[in-house]
Amino acid sequence: MTKEEFIKKYCEQTGIEWEKLSKLRVAIICFCLDQRCDGWMLIPNDQASLEMYERLAVIFSLVV
């Protein structure tokens, strides 16, 4: 699933317009490895969350 497909699906399921949601959330690649996962997740759209995600991505790349 592409990022755009994930966002469209999320917005359709929740009834929230992406223009409004994108001020609060950002879609990023998910590392959970759950087979039911679409491969993306939404995290808060703030500097602290983005920095934490970047650190976790580095750690994950070292483990896998």
MDTraj code that builds the backbone (N, CA, C; nanometers):
import mdtraj as md
import numpy as np

residues = "MET THR LYS GLU GLU PHE ILE LYS LYS TYR CYS GLU GLN THR GLY ILE GLU TRP GLU LYS LEU SER LYS LEU ARG VAL ALA ILE ILE CYS PHE CYS LEU ASP GLN ARG CYS ASP GLY TRP MET LEU ILE PRO ASN ASP GLN ALA SER LEU GLU MET TYR GLU ARG LEU ALA VAL ILE PHE SER LEU VAL VAL".split()
xyz = np.array([
    [0.0840, -0.1171, 0.0000],
    [0.0000, 0.0000, 0.0000],
    [0.0890, 0.1241, 0.0000],
    [0.0550, 0.2188, -0.0836],
    [0.1320, 0.3429, -0.0866],
    [0.0878, 0.4346, 0.0272],
    [0.1697, 0.5339, 0.0539],
    [0.1365, 0.6320, 0.1569],
    [0.0039, 0.7007, 0.1234],
    [-0.0142, 0.7370, -0.0021],
    [-0.1358, 0.8040, -0.0443],
    [-0.2581, 0.7145, -0.0256],
    [-0.2435, 0.5844, -0.0570],
    [-0.3539, 0.4901, -0.0376],
    [-0.3881, 0.4757, 0.1103],
    [-0.2853, 0.4706, 0.1953],
    [-0.3072, 0.4604, 0.3393],
    [-0.3838, 0.5822, 0.3908],
    [-0.3403, 0.7003, 0.3501],
    [-0.4057, 0.8241, 0.3946],
    [-0.5513, 0.8274, 0.3473],
    [-0.5734, 0.7916, 0.2213],
    [-0.7096, 0.7910, 0.1674],
    [-0.7980, 0.6936, 0.2445],
    [-0.7470, 0.5740, 0.2706],
    [-0.8225, 0.4727, 0.3443],
    [-0.8542, 0.5223, 0.4859],
    [-0.7557, 0.5801, 0.5531],
    [-0.7757, 0.6300, 0.6886],
    [-0.8835, 0.7385, 0.6900],
    [-0.8743, 0.8312, 0.5967],
    [-0.9710, 0.9411, 0.5918],
    [-1.1118, 0.8899, 0.5609],
    [-1.1223, 0.7935, 0.4713],
    [-1.2532, 0.7357, 0.4396],
    [-1.3122, 0.6644, 0.5609],
    [-1.2278, 0.5916, 0.6351],
    [-1.2763, 0.5160, 0.7510],
    [-1.3157, 0.6062, 0.8674],
    [-1.2484, 0.7195, 0.8811],
    [-1.2741, 0.8072, 0.9948],
    [-1.3633, 0.9254, 0.9618],
    [-1.3762, 0.9574, 0.8334],
    [-1.4551, 1.0730, 0.7938],
    [-1.3838, 1.2057, 0.8170],
    [-1.2535, 1.1987, 0.8422],
    [-1.1745, 1.3197, 0.8660],
    [-1.1035, 1.3588, 0.7362],
    [-1.1090, 1.4859, 0.7018],
    [-1.0396, 1.5334, 0.5828],
    [-0.8902, 1.5438, 0.6115],
    [-0.8072, 1.5010, 0.5142],
    [-0.6624, 1.5012, 0.5340],
    [-0.6096, 1.6420, 0.5592],
    [-0.6693, 1.7410, 0.4991],
    [-0.6240, 1.8781, 0.5199],
    [-0.6299, 1.9154, 0.6688],
    [-0.7320, 1.8697, 0.7375],
    [-0.7447, 1.8958, 0.8815],
    [-0.6536, 1.8035, 0.9622],
    [-0.6550, 1.6759, 0.9263],
    [-0.5765, 1.5771, 1.0007],
    [-0.4263, 1.6018, 0.9891],
    [-0.3815, 1.6476, 0.8726],
    [-0.2379, 1.6648, 0.8490],
    [-0.1765, 1.7732, 0.9379],
    [-0.2584, 1.8587, 0.9938],
    [-0.2075, 1.9586, 1.0877],
    [-0.1710, 1.8943, 1.2211],
    [-0.2313, 1.7767, 1.2482],
    [-0.2084, 1.7074, 1.3752],
    [-0.1243, 1.5814, 1.3618],
    [-0.1292, 1.5161, 1.2455],
    [-0.0634, 1.3865, 1.2259],
    [0.0163, 1.3844, 1.0959],
    [0.1160, 1.2947, 1.0932],
    [0.1942, 1.2709, 0.9722],
    [0.2024, 1.1199, 0.9517],
    [0.1904, 1.0765, 0.8266],
    [0.1978, 0.9340, 0.7937],
    [0.3435, 0.8963, 0.7681],
    [0.3877, 0.7905, 0.8366],
    [0.5253, 0.7435, 0.8222],
    [0.5270, 0.5914, 0.8103],
    [0.6368, 0.5375, 0.7621],
    [0.6512, 0.3926, 0.7479],
    [0.6464, 0.3268, 0.8858],
    [0.5721, 0.2179, 0.8942],
    [0.5598, 0.1426, 1.0195],
    [0.6567, 0.0241, 1.0177],
    [0.7192, -0.0008, 1.1314],
    [0.8151, -0.1111, 1.1436],
    [0.7623, -0.2282, 1.2264],
    [0.6318, -0.2359, 1.2474],
    [0.5785, -0.3350, 1.3414],
    [0.5912, -0.4798, 1.2931],
    [0.5989, -0.5024, 1.1633],
    [0.6103, -0.6360, 1.1032],
    [0.4855, -0.7225, 1.1187],
    [0.3752, -0.6648, 1.1681],
    [0.2487, -0.7376, 1.1787],
    [0.1945, -0.7574, 1.0370],
    [0.1572, -0.8793, 1.0030],
    [0.1103, -0.9084, 0.8676],
    [-0.0197, -0.8363, 0.8339],
    [-0.0946, -0.7947, 0.9347],
    [-0.2194, -0.7217, 0.9111],
    [-0.1958, -0.5721, 0.8906],
    [-0.0739, -0.5275, 0.9132],
    [-0.0402, -0.3850, 0.9041],
    [-0.0348, -0.3400, 0.7580],
    [-0.0816, -0.2187, 0.7338],
    [-0.0769, -0.1613, 0.5992],
    [0.0604, -0.1060, 0.5648],
    [0.1521, -0.1059, 0.6628],
    [0.2872, -0.0582, 0.6378],
    [0.3091, 0.0879, 0.6710],
    [0.2053, 0.1527, 0.7213],
    [0.2127, 0.2949, 0.7559],
    [0.1477, 0.3179, 0.8910],
    [0.1854, 0.4269, 0.9553],
    [0.1207, 0.4667, 1.0806],
    [0.1153, 0.6184, 1.0859],
    [0.0308, 0.6681, 1.1724],
    [0.0195, 0.8119, 1.1931],
    [0.0791, 0.8462, 1.3288],
    [0.1637, 0.9480, 1.3310],
    [0.2200, 0.9952, 1.4574],
    [0.1914, 1.1448, 1.4682],
    [0.2001, 1.1996, 1.5895],
    [0.1790, 1.3437, 1.6043],
    [0.2743, 1.4231, 1.5150],
    [0.2227, 1.5287, 1.4575],
    [0.3002, 1.6123, 1.3667],
    [0.3724, 1.7205, 1.4474],
    [0.4694, 1.6764, 1.5274],
    [0.5506, 1.7709, 1.6042],
    [0.6957, 1.7241, 1.6041],
    [0.7854, 1.8145, 1.6347],
    [0.9289, 1.7878, 1.6250],
    [0.9729, 1.6713, 1.7139],
    [0.9236, 1.6657, 1.8363],
    [0.9651, 1.5596, 1.9289],
    [0.9269, 1.4213, 1.8756],
    [0.8066, 1.4075, 1.8229],
    [0.7620, 1.2779, 1.7699],
    [0.8423, 1.2374, 1.6478],
    [0.8694, 1.3328, 1.5601],
    [0.9483, 1.3021, 1.4410],
    [1.0911, 1.2618, 1.4765],
    [1.1504, 1.3287, 1.5760],
    [1.2852, 1.2922, 1.6195],
    [1.2878, 1.1538, 1.6822],
    [1.1866, 1.1211, 1.7619],
    [1.1790, 0.9878, 1.8233],
    [1.1647, 0.8807, 1.7152],
    [1.0818, 0.9070, 1.6158],
    [1.0648, 0.8125, 1.5064],
    [1.1979, 0.7889, 1.4351],
    [1.2717, 0.8951, 1.4093],
    [1.4017, 0.8815, 1.3418],
    [1.4965, 0.7955, 1.4240],
    [1.4988, 0.8136, 1.5550],
    [1.5863, 0.7311, 1.6418],
    [1.5429, 0.5849, 1.6370],
    [1.4127, 0.5609, 1.6437],
    [1.3630, 0.4235, 1.6397],
    [1.3921, 0.3581, 1.5049],
    [1.3848, 0.4338, 1.3979],
    [1.4140, 0.3804, 1.2654],
    [1.5595, 0.3350, 1.2563],
    [1.6500, 0.4110, 1.3146],
    [1.7917, 0.3728, 1.3150],
    [1.8115, 0.2455, 1.3962],
    [1.7520, 0.2401, 1.5147],
    [1.7635, 0.1206, 1.5996],
    [1.7074, -0.0012, 1.5270],
    [1.5903, 0.0145, 1.4656],
    [1.5275, -0.0963, 1.3946],
    [1.6164, -0.1452, 1.2811],
    [1.6792, -0.0543, 1.2089],
    [1.7655, -0.0943, 1.0972],
    [1.8871, -0.1727, 1.1451],
    [1.9307, -0.1489, 1.2680],
    [2.0443, -0.2228, 1.3229],
    [2.0045, -0.3628, 1.3680],
    [1.8786, -0.3794, 1.4063],
    [1.8309, -0.5081, 1.4598],
    [1.7919, -0.6037, 1.3489],
    [1.7302, -0.5522, 1.2445],
    [1.6789, -0.6390, 1.1369],
    [1.7844, -0.6669, 1.0343],
])
top = md.Topology()
chain = top.add_chain()
for i, resn in enumerate(residues, 1):
    res = top.add_residue(resn, chain, resSeq=i)
    for name in ("N", "CA", "C"):
        top.add_atom(name, md.element.get_by_symbol(name[0]), res)
traj = md.Trajectory(xyz[None], top)
